[in-house]
Amino acid sequence: MVDLTSRITYANSLVCDLLETTPSEIIGKSCFDLVFPDDVGRAKELFQANLEPDALPFRIKLRRTDGNPVLMDVQGAPLRVANGPVYGIIATVIPVE
């Protein structure tokens, strides 16, 4: 889960294991810190798209803490208070083998 400023607010153990990190190491960081520098522009476009309820799934290459890539399929959805404003994005992340 990320907030509207792109800061990670929650990361489950599966995602952390895939990225070879821990929740305490990535919570509070920008989700763009997990993306390779050449892909940040595209990642920012996808972030904005996921603020909409009909966002399409996408595939992106994330960076493990050792610098190695891991390809992920991602489906994001906006988080909102009932009948209120969007306050973040929740994503389902699945590794591509």
N, C-alpha and C positions, 0 to 999 in steps of 0.2 A: 504494500500500500504506500502511496506517496501523497503528499499534500499539494496544494496548488503552486507552491514554489519549487516543486520537483524533489523535495526532501523525502527520503524514505522514512516512513513512520512505523512500518512493520515488515518483517521478513521472516518467513517460516524456515524451519530447519532444512527442508528439501532444497530450497533455493540457495540457502547458505552453503550447503554441502556441494551443490553443483558449481558454485563460484569459489569454493574453497575458502570460505570466510565464516564469520559468526554474526549473529544479529547485532551484538554490541559494536562490532567493527563497521557496520554499514548503516545502522539507523542514525539518521541525522545528516547523512551525506546526500548529495544530489544523485538521483538515479542516472544522470548523465555521466557520473564518475565511473559507472560500470560499462560504458560504451567506448569503443575505440574512437580516438579523436577524429578520424575520417568519417565516422558515422554519426557524429553528434548532431549535425544539421538535420539529417533524416529523423533521428530520434526525437528531436524537438518538434518536428512536424507531426510525428506519430503521437507524441504526448498531447498536443493540442487536439488532434482527432479523437483521442480517447476521452476527452471531456464531453463528447456527444454520446447520446444513448445508443446510436446505431453504428458505432465504430466497428470496423472490420478487423479480423485477426491479422497479425503480421509476423514475419520472421526477422529476427535480428541477432547479430553476433555480439555477445557480451564478453567482457574481459574478466578472467579469473584474477585472483590476487597475484598469481605467479606470472601474469601477462599473457597466458595462453587463452585462445578463444573458445567459447562454448556457444553453439548455435541453439537458439530458443524460438519456439512458437509462443506468441503472446496474444492473449485476448484481454483487453482492458475494458473497464466500464466505470462511469462516473460514480462517485460516492456522494450521496446527498442526504441531508436531513429530510424526513418525511415532508413532502411538498415544499421543501426549502431549497436553498442554493447548494450548488456543488461545492464540496470542500476537499475533494481529492479524487484519486483514481485507485481502483483495486484491479489487480491483474492476475490472471491465471497464466503460469509460465510452465511450459513443457519442453524438456530437452529434445533436440532432434538428433537422432543417432545415425 
